Amino acid sequence: MSAPVSGPSPDRPLLFRNGLVLTMDDTHRVLPGTDVLVVGERIADIGVGLAAPDGAIEIDASGGILMPGMIDTHRHMWQTAMRGYGADWTLTQYFVWYYLESGKLFRPEDIYAGNLLAAIEAIDAGVTTTVDWSHGLQSTDHADAAVDALREVPGRFVLAYGNIQQGPWEWATSPQFRDFVERRFHSRDDLLGLQLAFDVTGDPAFPERAAFEVARELDLPVTTHAGVWGATNDDGIRLMHENGFMTPSTVYVHAATLTNDSYHRIVATGGSVSVSTESEQSAGQGYPPTWALCHHDIPVSLSMDTSVWWSGDLFSAMRTTLGADRSREHLEAHARADTVTHCRLRAEQVVEWATRGGSRALGLDDVVGSVATGKKADLVLIKNDRSPVMFPILNPYGHVAFQAQRGDVHSVVVNGRLVKHDHQLLGVDLTAARRHVEQTIDHLIGEMGAEAWAKGMNPDIPETKIQENPYTYTEWDAGSAQWKH
């Protein structure tokens, strides 16, 4: 494998020429044939025929779509070393493998390997900001490894600190956690944020109170898996609300099995929901809830959950979100003997969820999320002159949501730095990432044994019975020259 390609000096301005710009600003302006100038960390100018500063790198954006970097608000990055391992899992099998059996086998270096690969994968796919929903942090050594990996990759990240091997009232209140926060986050910057990640089971004793109090004391947002079938429900939301721990910065992940009462509480307290449509429709958290969230006017962001199942890009998330929402709309209409003649959820809306929805959920909307003068330059150029899928571009939102894919990501800028150009990552050592991941896989197979490793990847198939078919012929009667049932 070749050595990493070095990027240009971050001090050099960048000038994207003649692109179709999706601003994702408040008016959703679409600007054809437009230039975008980046100087330092920020977008310096947007217009037609801009003058190039001395030393500027000019990038031909003609025939492409220039848009804000995408934002994933919920990704278990530490699990990326096991890409595709659980393709045939249900949520129950995921819980058993990670929570009860083999998740405890992950060493700090395994957390590092997963995070490193996931971080590289994110920027490669145009996801410039990713929330690392890191619930495999069994110790602060694991947490240090997670941060080390995130700091090594030129992306924007939020560490959502969690530990599925302990209750949040244990790890969040420990001196070791306080020491970690002081050491690694004593000075805050918008390239690496911090959240607390834990779930609320609905236990009437509300043991999670202690973790919420730590979050409040440290001024940290909380992200929580809510409305997950068989795991978290309305009782958890009610307890959070009655005890005053639902805030505008709270991100509720999935929220697929909640009642109207819980949705009302989320709306009233200003929170938002991270929808992981591929996960919800495949693993079993509940039907993807965008139809209900839109009904209640709850802010939405998108996420891909985990590469142990699904693709680590937001093109898939946008596409499946539109498909799931529209499928339900058609299904319910047909049950009423009715027909949907106009789609309610539009491609433009899911593109906003994949960009601005994330920046709002993370409290970064004044920093990133749209192409606007003065904002930090997190940009993605979708362009592929070698692909027949990239022309014609007639409906740019529809093109992003339904036509484009990660292979069409031409250039990526994070915080003003060019990290991918002409479909090639810059300053990233894939050889080292591969080596770390291979060591993790070898470790897990060694600890589990080859037979258990293979069985975990190939869960049992439920017994099935073929329904009797009255139209199936089983015997030929020569006397009557016809089939008998």
C-alpha positions as CSV (number, residue, x, y, z in Angstrom):
1,M,0.0,0.0,0.0
2,S,1.3,3.4,-0.9
3,A,2.5,6.0,1.6
4,P,0.0,8.7,2.7
5,V,-0.3,11.6,0.3
6,S,0.6,15.0,1.9
7,G,-1.8,17.8,1.6
8,P,-1.0,21.4,0.7
9,S,0.0,23.9,3.4
10,P,-3.1,24.8,5.5
11,D,-2.0,28.4,5.2
12,R,-2.8,28.5,1.5
13,P,-6.3,29.9,0.6
14,L,-8.7,27.6,-1.3
15,L,-10.9,28.8,-4.1
16,F,-13.7,26.5,-5.4
17,R,-14.6,27.7,-8.9
18,N,-17.9,27.6,-10.7
19,G,-19.8,25.1,-8.5
20,L,-23.4,24.5,-7.9
21,V,-23.6,25.6,-4.2
22,L,-26.1,24.3,-1.8
23,T,-25.8,26.9,0.9
24,M,-28.2,25.2,3.4
25,D,-28.6,28.7,4.9
26,D,-31.9,29.9,6.3
27,T,-33.3,30.6,2.8
28,H,-31.8,27.4,1.3
29,R,-30.3,29.4,-1.6
30,V,-29.0,27.3,-4.5
31,L,-26.2,29.2,-6.3
32,P,-25.2,27.9,-9.8
33,G,-21.8,28.8,-11.3
34,T,-20.6,30.2,-8.0
35,D,-17.1,30.5,-6.4
36,V,-16.4,29.9,-2.7
37,L,-13.2,31.3,-1.2
38,V,-11.6,29.8,2.0
39,V,-9.0,31.8,3.9
40,G,-7.6,30.3,7.0
41,E,-10.2,28.4,8.9
42,R,-13.2,30.3,7.5
43,I,-15.3,30.9,4.4
44,A,-14.1,34.4,3.3
45,D,-16.4,35.1,0.3
46,I,-19.1,33.6,-1.9
47,G,-19.7,35.0,-5.4
48,V,-19.1,34.8,-9.1
49,G,-15.7,35.4,-10.6
50,L,-13.9,35.9,-7.3
51,A,-10.3,37.1,-7.4
52,A,-7.8,34.4,-6.3
53,P,-5.5,35.5,-3.5
54,D,-1.8,35.0,-3.9
55,G,-0.9,31.3,-3.5
56,A,-4.4,30.1,-3.6
57,I,-5.3,26.6,-4.6
58,E,-8.0,26.7,-7.2
59,I,-10.4,23.7,-7.5
60,D,-12.6,23.3,-10.5
61,A,-16.1,22.6,-9.1
62,S,-17.9,22.8,-12.4
63,G,-20.2,19.9,-12.9
64,G,-20.3,19.3,-9.2
65,I,-22.3,20.2,-6.1
66,L,-20.5,22.1,-3.3
67,M,-22.3,21.8,0.1
68,P,-21.6,21.9,3.8
69,G,-19.8,19.0,5.3
70,M,-22.3,16.3,6.6
71,I,-22.7,15.7,10.3
72,D,-23.4,12.3,11.9
73,T,-24.8,12.7,15.4
74,H,-24.5,9.1,16.6
75,R,-21.8,6.6,15.5
76,H,-20.2,3.9,17.6
77,M,-16.8,4.4,16.1
78,W,-15.0,1.9,18.3
79,Q,-16.9,-0.9,16.6
80,T,-15.7,-0.1,13.1
81,A,-12.8,-2.7,13.3
82,M,-15.6,-5.3,13.1
83,R,-17.0,-3.9,9.9
84,G,-19.9,-6.0,8.6
85,Y,-19.4,-8.7,11.3
86,G,-23.0,-8.4,12.5
87,A,-24.7,-8.1,9.1
88,D,-27.3,-10.7,10.1
89,W,-27.8,-9.7,13.7
90,T,-30.9,-8.5,15.4
91,L,-30.6,-5.9,18.2
92,T,-30.9,-8.7,20.7
93,Q,-27.8,-10.4,19.3
94,Y,-26.0,-7.1,19.3
95,F,-26.7,-6.6,23.0
96,V,-25.6,-10.1,23.9
97,W,-22.4,-9.9,21.9
98,Y,-21.2,-6.4,23.0
99,Y,-22.9,-5.8,26.4
100,L,-22.9,-9.3,27.9
101,E,-20.2,-11.4,26.3
102,S,-17.4,-10.1,24.1
103,G,-17.5,-6.3,24.3
104,K,-15.4,-6.5,27.5
105,L,-12.6,-8.0,25.5
106,F,-11.7,-4.7,23.8
107,R,-8.5,-3.3,25.0
108,P,-7.6,0.4,24.7
109,E,-5.6,-0.3,21.5
110,D,-8.8,-1.9,20.1
111,I,-10.8,1.3,20.8
112,Y,-8.0,3.2,19.1
113,A,-8.1,1.0,16.0
114,G,-11.8,1.3,15.6
115,N,-11.9,5.0,16.1
116,L,-9.0,5.6,13.8
117,L,-10.6,3.7,10.9
118,A,-14.0,5.2,11.6
119,A,-12.6,8.7,11.6
120,I,-10.8,8.2,8.3
121,E,-13.9,6.7,6.8
122,A,-16.0,9.6,7.9
123,I,-14.0,12.3,6.2
124,D,-13.6,10.1,3.1
125,A,-17.4,10.1,2.8
126,G,-17.8,13.8,3.3
127,V,-18.8,13.5,7.0
128,T,-16.8,16.4,8.5
129,T,-18.3,16.2,12.0
130,T,-19.0,12.9,13.8
131,V,-20.3,12.1,17.2
132,D,-18.3,9.2,18.6
133,W,-21.0,7.5,20.7
134,S,-18.2,5.8,22.6
135,H,-19.9,3.4,25.0
136,G,-17.0,0.9,25.1
137,L,-14.8,3.0,27.4
138,Q,-14.3,0.5,30.2
139,S,-11.5,2.7,31.7
140,T,-10.0,6.1,31.2
141,D,-7.2,4.3,29.4
142,H,-9.8,3.3,26.8
143,A,-11.0,6.9,26.7
144,D,-7.5,8.3,26.2
145,A,-7.1,5.8,23.3
146,A,-10.3,7.0,21.7
147,V,-9.2,10.7,21.9
148,D,-5.8,9.9,20.6
149,A,-7.3,8.4,17.5
150,L,-9.7,11.3,16.9
151,R,-6.9,13.8,17.3
152,E,-4.9,12.0,14.7
153,V,-7.4,12.4,11.9
154,P,-8.1,15.9,10.5
155,G,-11.9,15.9,11.1
156,R,-14.3,17.5,13.6
157,F,-15.4,15.1,16.3
158,V,-17.4,14.9,19.5
159,L,-16.5,12.2,22.1
160,A,-19.7,11.0,23.7
161,Y,-18.3,9.2,26.7
162,G,-20.0,6.0,27.8
163,N,-19.4,2.6,29.4
164,I,-21.8,-0.3,28.8
165,Q,-20.0,-2.4,31.4
166,Q,-21.0,0.0,34.3
167,G,-23.9,2.1,35.3
168,P,-23.5,5.8,34.4
169,W,-23.9,6.6,38.1
170,E,-20.7,4.7,38.7
171,W,-18.3,5.8,35.9
172,A,-19.5,9.4,35.6
173,T,-19.0,10.1,39.3
174,S,-15.6,8.4,39.5
175,P,-12.4,10.4,40.2
176,Q,-10.8,8.8,37.1
177,F,-13.5,10.3,34.9
178,R,-13.1,13.7,36.4
179,D,-9.3,13.5,35.9
180,F,-9.8,12.4,32.2
181,V,-12.0,15.4,31.5
182,E,-9.5,17.8,33.1
183,R,-6.6,16.3,31.3
184,R,-8.1,16.0,27.8
185,F,-10.7,18.7,27.8
186,H,-9.3,21.4,30.0
187,S,-9.5,23.8,27.1
188,R,-12.4,23.4,24.7
189,D,-12.3,23.8,21.0
190,D,-14.8,23.2,18.2
191,L,-12.7,20.4,16.6
192,L,-13.2,18.1,19.6
193,G,-16.2,18.3,21.8
194,L,-17.5,16.2,24.8
195,Q,-20.8,14.7,25.7
196,L,-22.0,12.1,28.2
197,A,-23.6,9.1,26.6
198,F,-25.8,6.8,28.6
199,D,-29.3,5.4,28.6
200,V,-32.2,5.8,31.0
201,T,-33.8,2.4,31.8
202,G,-37.0,3.7,33.5
203,D,-36.1,2.3,36.9
204,P,-38.4,4.2,39.3
205,A,-35.4,4.8,41.6
206,F,-33.8,6.9,38.7
207,P,-30.2,5.9,39.4
208,E,-29.1,7.9,36.4
209,R,-29.7,11.1,38.3
210,A,-26.1,11.1,39.5
211,A,-24.8,11.1,35.9
212,F,-27.1,13.9,34.9
213,E,-25.9,15.9,37.8
214,V,-22.3,15.5,36.7
215,A,-23.3,16.6,33.2
216,R,-24.9,19.7,34.6
217,E,-22.0,20.5,36.8
218,L,-19.5,20.1,33.9
219,D,-21.8,21.9,31.5
220,L,-21.9,18.9,29.1
221,P,-24.7,17.7,26.9
222,V,-26.2,14.3,27.3
223,T,-27.0,11.9,24.4
224,T,-29.2,8.9,25.1
225,H,-30.8,6.0,23.3
226,A,-34.5,6.6,23.9
227,G,-37.5,4.8,22.6
228,V,-35.7,1.6,21.8
229,W,-38.0,-1.5,21.8
230,G,-37.4,-3.7,24.8
231,A,-34.7,-1.4,26.2
232,T,-35.8,2.2,26.9
233,N,-39.2,3.7,26.8
234,D,-41.6,6.5,28.0
235,D,-40.7,5.9,31.6
236,G,-37.1,7.0,31.0
237,I,-38.3,10.2,29.3
238,R,-40.8,10.9,32.1
239,L,-38.2,10.5,34.7
240,M,-35.8,12.8,32.9
241,H,-38.5,15.4,32.5
242,E,-39.9,15.2,36.0
243,N,-36.4,15.6,37.5
244,G,-35.5,18.6,35.2
245,F,-32.8,16.9,33.1
246,M,-34.3,17.4,29.6
247,T,-32.6,20.4,28.0
248,P,-32.2,21.9,24.5
249,S,-28.8,20.2,24.2
250,T,-30.1,16.7,24.8
251,V,-30.0,14.4,21.8
252,Y,-32.4,11.5,21.9
253,V,-31.2,8.6,19.6
254,H,-33.7,6.6,17.7
255,A,-36.9,7.7,19.7
256,A,-38.7,5.1,17.6
257,T,-41.2,3.6,20.2
258,L,-42.2,6.7,22.2
259,T,-45.8,7.9,22.7
260,N,-47.1,11.3,22.0
261,D,-46.6,12.2,25.6
262,S,-42.8,11.7,25.3
263,Y,-42.7,13.6,22.0
264,H,-44.5,16.5,23.7
265,R,-41.9,16.5,26.5
266,I,-39.1,16.6,24.0
267,V,-40.7,19.5,22.1
268,A,-41.4,21.4,25.2
269,T,-37.8,21.2,26.4
270,G,-36.2,21.9,23.0
271,G,-34.3,18.6,22.4
272,S,-33.7,16.9,19.1
273,V,-33.7,13.4,17.8
274,S,-30.9,11.5,15.9
275,V,-32.5,9.1,13.5
276,S,-30.5,6.1,12.3
277,T,-32.9,4.8,9.7
278,E,-30.9,1.8,8.5
279,S,-30.5,0.7,12.1
280,E,-34.1,1.1,13.2
281,Q,-35.6,-0.6,10.1
282,S,-33.1,-3.5,10.3
283,A,-32.1,-4.2,13.9
284,G,-35.5,-3.6,15.6
285,Q,-35.4,-0.5,17.7
286,G,-38.8,0.5,16.1
287,Y,-40.0,1.9,12.9
288,P,-37.9,4.9,11.9
289,P,-39.8,7.8,13.5
290,T,-39.4,10.7,11.1
291,W,-43.2,10.7,10.3
292,A,-43.9,11.2,14.0
293,L,-41.1,13.7,14.6
294,C,-42.3,15.9,11.7
295,H,-45.9,15.7,13.1
296,H,-44.6,17.1,16.4
297,D,-42.1,19.5,14.8
298,I,-39.1,17.9,16.6
299,P,-35.7,18.8,15.2
300,V,-34.0,15.9,13.4
301,S,-30.4,15.0,12.6
302,L,-29.2,11.8,10.9
303,S,-26.7,9.1,12.0
304,M,-25.5,5.7,10.8
305,D,-25.1,4.0,14.2
306,T,-22.4,1.3,13.6
307,S,-20.4,-0.2,10.8
308,V,-20.7,-3.6,12.5
309,W,-23.9,-3.6,10.4
310,W,-24.1,-0.7,8.0
311,S,-22.3,1.7,5.7
312,G,-20.5,4.5,7.4
313,D,-21.8,7.3,5.1
314,L,-24.8,9.7,5.2
315,F,-25.8,9.2,1.6
316,S,-27.2,5.8,2.7
317,A,-28.8,7.5,5.7
318,M,-30.6,10.1,3.6
319,R,-31.7,7.5,1.0
320,T,-33.1,5.1,3.5
321,T,-34.8,7.8,5.6
322,L,-36.7,9.0,2.5
323,G,-37.6,5.4,1.6
324,A,-38.8,4.4,5.1
325,D,-40.9,7.6,5.7
326,R,-42.5,7.4,2.3
327,S,-43.1,3.6,2.6
328,R,-45.1,4.2,5.8
329,E,-47.0,7.0,4.3
330,H,-48.1,4.8,1.3
331,L,-48.8,1.8,3.5
332,E,-51.1,3.7,5.9
333,A,-52.9,5.3,2.9
334,H,-53.4,2.0,1.3
335,A,-54.9,0.6,4.5
336,R,-57.5,3.4,4.3
337,A,-58.1,2.6,0.6
338,D,-56.5,5.9,-0.2
339,T,-53.6,7.0,-2.4
340,V,-50.7,9.3,-1.7
341,T,-50.5,11.8,-4.5
342,H,-47.9,14.1,-3.1
343,C,-44.8,13.2,-1.0
344,R,-44.7,14.9,2.4
345,L,-41.0,14.4,3.2
346,R,-38.7,15.9,0.5
347,A,-35.2,15.3,-0.5
348,E,-34.3,18.9,0.5
349,Q,-35.4,18.2,4.0
350,V,-33.2,15.1,4.5
351,V,-30.2,17.0,3.1
352,E,-30.8,19.6,5.7
353,W,-31.0,17.0,8.4
354,A,-27.7,15.6,7.3
355,T,-26.0,19.0,7.6
356,R,-27.8,21.8,9.4
357,G,-29.8,19.3,11.6
358,G,-26.5,18.1,13.0
359,S,-25.0,21.5,13.6
360,R,-28.1,22.6,15.5
361,A,-28.2,19.4,17.6
362,L,-24.6,19.8,18.6
363,G,-24.8,23.5,19.4
364,L,-22.5,24.3,16.4
365,D,-24.9,26.1,14.1
366,D,-22.9,29.3,14.4
367,V,-19.8,27.4,13.5
368,V,-20.6,24.9,10.7
369,G,-23.6,23.4,8.9
370,S,-24.1,25.9,6.1
371,V,-22.1,27.6,3.4
372,A,-22.0,31.2,4.7
373,T,-19.4,33.9,4.8
374,G,-17.6,33.9,8.2
375,K,-18.4,30.3,9.2
376,K,-15.8,27.7,9.6
377,A,-15.0,26.1,6.3
378,D,-16.3,22.5,6.5
379,L,-17.2,21.8,2.8
380,V,-17.8,18.8,0.5
381,L,-17.5,18.9,-3.3
382,I,-19.5,16.1,-4.9
383,K,-18.1,15.6,-8.3
384,N,-17.1,12.7,-10.4
385,D,-16.3,13.2,-14.0
386,R,-15.7,9.5,-14.5
387,S,-19.2,8.5,-13.4
388,P,-22.3,8.5,-15.6
389,V,-24.3,9.1,-12.5
390,M,-23.0,12.6,-12.0
391,F,-24.8,14.2,-14.9
392,P,-27.2,15.7,-15.6
393,I,-27.7,17.5,-12.2
394,L,-31.3,18.7,-12.4
395,N,-32.6,18.5,-8.9
396,P,-29.5,19.1,-6.7
397,Y,-31.2,17.9,-3.4
398,G,-32.5,14.9,-5.1
399,H,-29.1,14.2,-6.6
400,V,-27.4,14.3,-3.2
401,A,-30.1,12.2,-1.5
402,F,-30.8,9.6,-4.2
403,Q,-28.0,9.6,-6.8
404,A,-24.6,10.4,-5.2
405,Q,-22.5,8.1,-3.1
406,R,-19.3,8.1,-1.2
407,G,-17.3,7.4,-4.4
408,D,-18.5,10.7,-5.8
409,V,-16.9,12.7,-3.0
410,H,-14.2,14.7,-4.8
411,S,-12.9,17.1,-2.2
412,V,-13.4,17.6,1.5
413,V,-12.4,20.6,3.6
414,V,-12.4,20.6,7.4
415,N,-11.8,23.8,9.4
416,G,-10.3,25.3,6.2
417,R,-7.9,22.4,5.6
418,L,-8.1,20.3,2.5
419,V,-8.2,16.7,3.7
420,K,-9.4,15.0,0.5
421,H,-8.8,16.1,-3.1
422,D,-9.5,14.5,-6.5
423,H,-11.0,11.5,-4.7
424,Q,-7.8,10.9,-2.6
425,L,-7.3,11.3,1.1
426,L,-4.5,13.7,2.1
427,G,-2.3,13.2,5.1
428,V,-3.9,9.9,6.1
429,D,-2.0,6.7,6.7
430,L,-4.3,3.8,5.7
431,T,-1.5,1.3,6.0
432,A,-1.2,2.1,9.7
433,A,-5.0,2.0,10.2
434,R,-5.1,-1.4,8.5
435,R,-2.3,-2.8,10.7
436,H,-4.1,-1.6,13.9
437,V,-7.4,-3.2,12.8
438,E,-5.8,-6.5,11.9
439,Q,-4.2,-6.6,15.4
440,T,-7.6,-6.1,16.9
441,I,-9.2,-8.9,14.9
442,D,-6.4,-11.2,15.7
443,H,-6.8,-10.4,19.4
444,L,-10.5,-11.0,19.4
445,I,-10.3,-14.3,17.5
446,G,-7.5,-15.4,19.9
447,E,-9.6,-14.6,23.0
448,M,-12.9,-16.0,21.7
449,G,-11.5,-18.9,19.7
450,A,-12.1,-19.4,16.0
451,E,-15.3,-21.4,16.5
452,A,-17.0,-18.8,18.7
453,W,-15.8,-16.0,16.4
454,A,-17.4,-17.7,13.4
455,K,-20.6,-18.5,15.3
456,G,-21.0,-14.9,16.4
457,M,-20.9,-13.8,12.8
458,N,-23.4,-16.5,11.7
459,P,-26.4,-16.6,14.1
460,D,-28.9,-19.3,13.9
461,I,-31.7,-19.0,11.3
462,P,-35.2,-19.4,12.8
463,E,-37.1,-22.4,11.7
464,T,-39.5,-21.8,8.8
465,K,-42.4,-23.8,7.5
466,I,-43.5,-23.6,3.9
467,Q,-47.2,-22.8,3.7
468,E,-49.4,-25.4,2.0
469,N,-50.3,-24.3,-1.5
470,P,-53.6,-25.6,-2.9
471,Y,-52.3,-24.9,-6.4
472,T,-49.3,-27.1,-6.1
473,Y,-49.6,-30.4,-8.1
474,T,-47.8,-33.4,-6.6
475,E,-48.7,-36.4,-8.7
476,W,-49.4,-37.2,-12.4
477,D,-52.3,-39.5,-13.1
478,A,-51.5,-41.3,-16.4
479,G,-55.1,-42.8,-16.6
480,S,-56.8,-39.4,-16.5
481,A,-53.8,-37.6,-18.1
482,Q,-53.8,-34.9,-15.4
483,W,-52.1,-33.7,-12.2
484,K,-53.5,-34.7,-8.8
485,H,-53.3,-32.5,-5.8
